[in-house]
Amino acid sequence: MSGRVGDLSDLQATALQTFKENVKDILKPNHDDYYLLCWLRGIMRSVKKSDVVRTQIHRLEKLQALQMVQTQKVGRRVEDLMVIYDLERLGMKHLWKPGVDLFCEVIDMFEWHYPETLKLVFVINAPRFFPIMYNLIKPFLSEGTASKVRIYGSSNYTGELLKYIDADQLPVAYGGTMKDDAGDPRCSALVCQGGDVPKDLYSKVSINTLDIDKYTAVTIGRGSSIQVDLNVTEPDSAIRWQFITEGFDLGFGVYKRTKDSRQKANDMEEVIPSERVNSHMFPEDGSVIVQEPGTYVVRFDNTYSWTRSKKIYYIIEMLEPDVEDEFELASESPM
């Protein structure tokens, strides 16, 4: 598929139709599919962190305007929001540091500029590693907001949702009776279902676009490697990384030491197999949960290159679950 009008994949056509729906209130007579497709591509390629924050502000302002309309309609004050976060598709890739940092920034903005707006937050289909992610976000929540968060697994939330949300306002997929005009039990025409952004839409990232002061810079000599040690003391901790190299690819892997001294890769327990990655084209990022305490090693490998040194910029973190305030799925609702 060329990505042009008349030659779109199903995914591209759906994205275009969704975009048209979102901007239909500002469309002009000359805004045909050709014009909108160019506009959509431009937005995808130029989106910045500030654009995402502005989008969230726009949504909140629209919600407040809707609350005023509903206040006049029902004859009483409507000022609270109830939010459902469905984490069914949440994976370890979503521990990506820039994304989590941005989410925390949005939460901080919400706390400062839209206080006492939230009634309840229902987090449903929470995966096993969610305590790690919640531990990153919780410092940005006020005590009052944190007390409004209710977290559920994959099967125990329907009754709780129906205590606060009318069945005809809750999608069938969540235990209600609402469907969209197409009969979709998830109400995809009304509720954005999310999904992966195709890599061909990613913005090109270079060293110059990074907040380089937050990265550790190292030059790995030709035919050599470096090891970054992490002492993990709590089970189910996560190791998270992001790195980019100048000009050339690099090998990357994660290991667990089997003794208390430096070891070669072949002598350690393999956690993530070493492979060459194109970190000179896009920043490489990821995370892994480790079940056992011990010393883990993030290894950057340049042993295959006998002619070139490689300069790398990296951030590596070890994230522990919240062991002081044990994470439990909610079994009771707030009054």
Salt bridges, closest charged atoms under 4 A:
GLU21 OE1 - LYS24 NZ 3.37
ASP33 OD1 - LYS20 NZ 3.07
ASP51 OD2 - LYS48 NZ 3.71
ASP51 OD1 - ARG54 NH1 3.39
GLU79 OE1 - ARG77 NE 3.55
ASP86 OD2 - ARG186 NH2 2.97
GLU88 OE1 - ARG186 NH2 3.62
ASP101 OD2 - LYS97 NZ 3.22
GLU105 OE1 - LYS49 NZ 3.33
GLU116 OE1 - LYS148 NZ 3.96
GLU160 OE2 - LYS163 NZ 3.34
ASP196 OD1 - LYS93 NZ 2.77
ASP211 OD2 - LYS214 NZ 3.60
ASP229 OD2 - ARG257 NH2 2.92
ASP236 OD1 - ARG128 NH1 3.33
ASP249 OD2 - ARG276 NH2 3.11
ASP249 OD1 - LYS310 NZ 3.85
ASP301 OD2 - ARG299 NH1 3.71
GLU317 OE2 - LYS97 NZ 3.82
GLU317 OE1 - ARG240 NH2 2.62
ASP322 OD2 - LYS138 NZ 2.49
ASP325 OD2 - LYS138 NZ 3.40
